[in-house]
Amino acid sequence: MKITRVRARVFEWKGETVPPQPHFCTNAMDVLWDRGDAMGSFRFHGWTVVEVETDEGVVGLGNVALAPRVAKTIIDQHLAPLVIGQDPFDYEYLWQRMYRATLAWGRRGIGMAAISGVDIAIWDVMGKALGKPVFKLLGGRTKEKIPCYASKLYHTDRETMQREAQAYLDQGFTAMKMRFGYGPKDGPKGMRENLKSVAAVREVIGEDIDLMADCYMGWNLDYARRMLPKLEPFELRWLEEPVIADDIDGYAELNRMAPMPISGGEHEFTVHGFRQLLEKKAVSVIQYDTNRVGGISVARKINAMAEAFEVPVIPHAGQMHNYHLTMASLASPMSEFFPVHDVEIGNELFYYLFEGDPEPIDGYLDLDETTPGLGLTLNTRHLDRFHIIE
């Protein structure tokens, strides 16, 4: 079997979106004096869909959710020539070929995200060619079903957040994640608003439900130091991305002093990046995203490394490439699940682009043993709501 074509298409959403709200979610832009939507650069309303085709008619699907037009250019001009004509089962060689050929500019960020999209598609090819789901290629089933947590609860008025939290309880979830709406420039009043929102959610869900909270890089080290003791009474399962991804020493300091685990890794790349996080004890929960970190070929190595350090891996976002890794690894105790809803941040675009994702039942996901590859197909029902760039 040989790879004959790599096709990268950009799908840009042109349908309706939920308008941005103030204090929707803290983020790295919050510390700057700026007008407009601070979350603007963190909304993903376009995706690159990658198709790797072979001479035996097997087609694998991958995706990139960062800077899709740039990702397409990288794939078309730099990555496709490196894998065309090659055996997809030589996946480690192909990954190293893409990585080392682009090392001068592609070892992090959008270059690595583009490599991830091609790598995911190659694993889909292998699963389909063998007639096996990808998790069977990664080690097989390590759990009967995958526990998952509901991940939304963006900051709004407390009554709305409480209704949303109650809805997740009614659906059988035993864990959920909320977002903070205030950061350093909002001062002590913003701190109180953050605490009130956590208290409101905890009031509804009680003490027997896991609650996690996401800062999305919107705090800094000083602000986080001040917030941590105030959050202790709420017994958070983890506090996510309290500082920017490059402040590894800041993560390590917070992880030492925090009354709850500190999580991160959504914006980290490759085994080398995660080796630093683990060796410095910078995080107590790893949250790579497979379509950024380097693809399945890299994520499986991070899982093995994290297992040795006894640090759990709970990948960022739901999506099938993450579910297969979680199913096949003892290092991964649960998955994130983004509820299906109107297009807002952009994570939900996955449901408009692809079909095949499992739906949670009573807080658990399962993967089909008989569906080969990742189990995804392109969703043709919403194509008229996208601007497609070939």
C-alpha positions in Angstrom: 0.0 0.0 0.0 1.3 3.5 -1.0 0.0 7.0 -0.3 -1.0 8.5 -3.6 -2.5 11.9 -2.6 -2.9 14.2 0.4 -5.8 16.5 0.1 -6.2 19.5 2.4 -9.4 21.5 2.3 -10.4 24.5 4.5 -14.0 24.6 5.8 -14.9 28.1 7.0 -18.2 28.4 8.9 -20.6 30.9 7.3 -23.7 29.9 9.3 -25.1 31.6 12.4 -22.9 32.0 15.5 -23.6 32.8 19.1 -22.5 36.5 19.6 -19.6 37.1 22.0 -20.5 38.0 25.5 -18.5 40.1 28.0 -16.5 38.0 30.5 -17.4 34.9 28.6 -14.0 33.3 29.4 -10.7 34.6 30.5 -7.9 34.2 28.0 -4.3 35.3 27.3 -5.4 38.6 25.6 -7.2 39.8 28.8 -4.1 41.4 30.2 -3.9 43.8 27.3 -5.7 47.1 26.9 -7.9 46.3 23.9 -11.3 47.0 22.5 -13.6 44.4 21.1 -13.8 40.6 21.5 -10.8 39.5 23.5 -11.7 35.9 22.7 -11.6 36.6 18.9 -8.3 35.0 18.3 -9.3 31.9 20.2 -12.5 31.2 18.2 -12.1 28.4 15.7 -14.7 29.0 13.0 -12.6 27.3 10.3 -11.0 23.8 10.1 -8.7 22.0 7.8 -9.9 18.6 6.8 -7.1 16.3 5.6 -7.6 13.2 3.4 -4.8 10.8 2.9 -5.6 8.6 -0.1 -3.9 5.3 -1.1 -3.4 3.1 -4.2 -5.8 0.6 -2.7 -8.7 3.1 -2.4 -8.4 3.5 1.4 -8.9 7.2 2.5 -8.0 8.4 6.0 -9.5 11.5 7.6 -7.5 14.0 9.8 -8.1 17.5 10.8 -6.5 20.8 12.0 -8.3 23.3 14.0 -5.7 26.1 14.2 -5.1 28.7 11.4 -6.7 26.5 8.8 -5.6 28.4 5.7 -2.0 28.4 6.9 -2.3 24.7 7.8 -3.5 23.9 4.3 -0.5 25.7 2.7 1.9 23.9 4.9 0.3 20.5 4.1 0.1 21.2 0.3 3.6 22.7 -0.1 5.7 21.0 2.5 4.1 17.8 4.0 2.3 16.1 1.2 5.5 15.7 -0.9 7.2 14.0 2.0 4.5 11.2 2.4 3.3 10.7 -1.1 4.7 7.4 -2.5 5.4 6.1 1.0 3.8 3.1 2.9 1.4 4.5 5.5 2.3 1.7 7.9 5.8 3.3 8.2 4.0 5.9 10.3 7.0 6.5 12.6 9.3 7.1 9.7 6.7 9.4 8.1 6.2 11.4 11.3 10.0 11.9 11.7 10.3 12.8 8.0 7.7 15.6 8.4 9.1 16.7 11.7 12.7 16.9 10.8 12.1 18.4 7.4 10.2 21.3 8.9 12.3 21.6 12.1 13.5 25.1 11.4 10.0 26.5 11.5 7.5 23.8 12.3 8.4 22.2 15.6 5.6 24.0 17.5 2.4 25.8 16.8 0.7 25.6 13.4 3.5 23.6 11.8 3.1 20.8 14.4 -0.7 21.1 14.1 -0.4 20.5 10.3 1.8 17.4 10.9 -0.8 16.3 13.4 -3.6 16.4 10.8 -1.7 14.3 8.4 -0.6 11.8 11.1 -4.2 11.4 12.3 -5.3 10.6 8.7 -2.5 8.0 8.3 -3.7 6.2 11.5 -7.2 6.2 10.1 -5.8 4.7 6.9 -4.1 1.9 8.9 -7.2 1.1 10.9 -9.4 0.9 7.7 -6.8 -1.2 5.9 -6.7 -3.7 8.7 -10.5 -3.6 9.4 -9.8 -2.6 13.0 -10.7 0.5 15.1 -7.7 2.7 15.8 -7.8 2.0 19.5 -7.1 -1.7 18.7 -3.9 -0.7 17.0 -2.9 1.3 20.1 -3.3 -1.5 22.6 -7.0 -2.2 22.6 -9.7 -1.7 25.2 -8.4 -0.8 28.7 -11.8 0.2 30.1 -15.3 -1.1 29.5 -16.5 2.5 28.7 -14.9 5.9 28.8 -16.1 8.2 31.7 -16.5 11.7 30.3 -17.2 15.1 31.7 -19.4 17.8 30.3 -17.3 20.8 29.2 -19.0 24.1 28.7 -20.4 26.3 31.5 -18.9 29.5 30.0 -19.3 32.4 32.4 -22.7 34.1 32.3 -25.2 35.1 35.0 -25.2 32.6 37.9 -28.8 31.5 37.4 -28.1 30.5 33.8 -24.9 28.6 34.9 -26.9 26.8 37.5 -29.6 25.7 35.0 -26.9 24.4 32.7 -25.1 22.5 35.5 -28.5 21.0 36.5 -29.0 19.9 32.9 -25.7 17.9 33.0 -26.7 16.3 36.2 -30.0 15.3 34.6 -28.1 13.7 31.7 -26.1 11.6 34.1 -22.8 13.4 34.1 -20.8 13.0 37.4 -18.2 15.6 36.4 -18.3 19.0 34.6 -16.0 21.9 33.8 -16.7 25.6 34.1 -14.9 28.7 32.8 -13.8 31.8 34.8 -14.8 35.1 33.4 -12.5 37.5 35.2 -8.7 38.0 35.5 -6.1 40.3 36.8 -7.3 43.6 35.2 -10.7 43.1 36.9 -9.2 43.5 40.3 -10.7 42.3 43.6 -14.3 42.7 42.4 -13.5 40.3 39.5 -12.1 37.8 42.0 -15.3 37.9 44.0 -17.3 37.4 40.8 -15.2 34.3 40.0 -15.8 32.9 43.4 -19.5 33.6 43.3 -19.8 31.6 40.0 -17.9 28.6 41.4 -20.1 28.7 44.5 -23.3 28.9 42.4 -22.3 25.8 40.4 -21.1 23.9 43.4 -24.4 24.7 45.2 -26.4 22.9 42.4 -24.2 19.9 41.9 -23.3 19.2 45.5 -20.1 17.6 46.9 -20.3 14.3 45.1 -19.8 15.6 41.6 -16.3 16.5 40.2 -16.0 20.2 39.3 -13.1 21.6 37.3 -12.4 25.2 36.4 -10.6 26.6 33.3 -8.6 29.9 33.3 -7.5 29.5 29.6 -4.2 31.3 30.2 -6.2 34.4 31.3 -4.5 34.8 34.7 -0.9 35.5 35.7 1.3 34.1 38.4 0.5 36.8 41.0 -3.2 36.6 40.4 -3.2 32.8 40.5 -1.3 32.9 43.8 -3.9 35.1 45.3 -6.8 33.1 43.9 -5.7 29.6 44.9 -6.4 29.8 48.7 -9.8 31.4 47.9 -10.8 28.4 45.7 -9.8 25.7 48.2 -13.2 25.3 49.8 -14.8 24.3 46.5 -12.7 21.1 46.1 -11.9 21.5 42.4 -10.7 18.4 40.7 -8.3 20.6 38.8 -7.5 24.2 37.9 -6.8 24.5 34.2 -4.2 26.7 32.4 -3.9 29.4 35.1 -0.9 31.1 33.2 0.3 31.2 29.7 1.8 28.0 28.3 5.4 29.3 28.1 5.5 30.0 31.8 6.5 26.4 32.8 8.2 27.6 36.0 5.0 29.4 36.9 3.1 26.2 36.5 5.6 24.4 38.6 5.3 26.9 41.4 1.5 26.8 41.4 1.5 23.0 41.2 3.6 22.9 44.4 1.5 25.3 46.4 -2.0 24.7 45.0 -4.7 22.9 47.2 -5.9 21.3 43.9 -4.1 19.7 40.9 -2.9 22.1 38.2 -3.6 21.0 34.7 -2.3 22.1 31.3 -0.7 21.0 28.0 -3.5 22.1 25.6 -1.0 24.5 24.1 2.1 22.3 24.4 3.7 20.3 21.6 5.7 17.0 21.1 7.2 14.6 23.6 10.0 17.1 24.3 7.5 19.7 25.5 5.8 17.3 27.8 9.0 15.9 29.1 9.7 19.3 30.5 6.3 19.6 32.1 6.8 16.2 33.7 10.3 16.6 34.8 9.6 20.0 36.4 6.4 18.6 38.0 4.7 21.6 36.4 1.3 19.9 36.0 -0.7 17.2 37.8 -3.0 16.5 34.8 -1.9 16.5 31.2 -4.3 17.8 28.5 -2.7 17.6 25.1 -4.8 17.9 22.0 -4.0 15.2 19.5 -4.6 17.4 16.5 -2.0 19.9 17.8 0.5 17.9 19.8 1.9 15.9 16.8 -0.9 13.5 16.1 -1.6 10.0 17.4 2.1 9.0 16.8 3.2 11.5 19.4 0.2 11.3 21.8 0.8 7.6 22.4 4.3 8.3 23.5 3.2 11.0 25.9 0.7 8.6 27.4 3.5 6.1 28.0 5.7 8.8 29.5 2.9 10.1 31.7 2.1 6.6 33.0 5.7 6.3 34.2 5.3 9.6 36.1 1.8 8.6 37.5 0.3 11.8 35.9 -3.1 11.3 34.3 -3.8 12.2 30.7 -7.2 13.7 30.0 -6.9 15.1 26.4 -8.3 18.5 25.5 -11.6 18.4 23.6 -13.6 15.4 22.8 -13.3 14.2 19.2 -12.5 10.7 18.0 -8.8 11.0 17.7 -8.7 11.7 21.5 -11.2 9.0 22.4 -9.3 6.2 20.7 -6.1 7.2 22.7 -8.1 7.4 25.9 -9.7 4.0 25.4 -6.3 2.4 24.8 -4.3 3.9 27.7 -4.4 3.3 31.4 -2.8 6.7 31.8 -6.1 8.2 30.6 -8.9 7.9 33.1 -11.6 10.0 31.4 -12.4 12.2 28.4 -13.6 15.7 27.8 -17.0 16.0 26.1 -18.2 19.2 24.4 -22.0 19.1 24.4 -23.5 19.6 20.9 -24.8 23.2 20.6 -24.8 26.2 18.3 -21.5 27.4 17.0 -19.8 29.6 19.6 -16.1 29.0 20.2 -15.7 26.6 17.4 -14.9 23.3 19.1 -18.5 22.3 18.3 -17.7 22.6 14.5 -16.4 19.0 14.7 -20.1 17.8 14.9 -20.9 19.8 11.8 -17.9 18.5 9.8 -17.9 14.9 10.8 -20.3 12.1 11.6 -19.5 9.1 13.9 -18.7 10.6 17.3 -20.4 8.6 20.1 -22.9 10.3 22.3 -22.5 9.9 26.0 -25.0 7.8 28.0 -25.1 8.5 31.7 -21.7 10.2 31.6 -20.0 7.4 29.6 -18.8 7.0 26.0 -18.1 3.8 24.1 -16.3 3.0 20.9 -17.5 0.4 18.4 -15.3 -2.7 18.1 -16.5 -3.3 14.5 -16.0 0.2 12.9 -12.5 0.4 11.3 -10.3 3.4 11.6 -11.4 6.4 13.6 -15.0 5.7 12.7 -15.6 9.1 11.1 -17.1 10.2 7.8 -17.4 13.7 6.4 -20.8 15.2 7.3 -22.4 16.3 4.0 -25.6 17.6 5.7 -24.0 21.0 6.5 -21.7 21.6 3.6 -23.8 24.5 2.4 -23.1 26.3 5.7 -19.3 26.3 5.0 -17.1 28.2 2.6 -14.8 25.5 1.2 -11.3 26.2 -0.1 -9.9 23.4 -2.2 
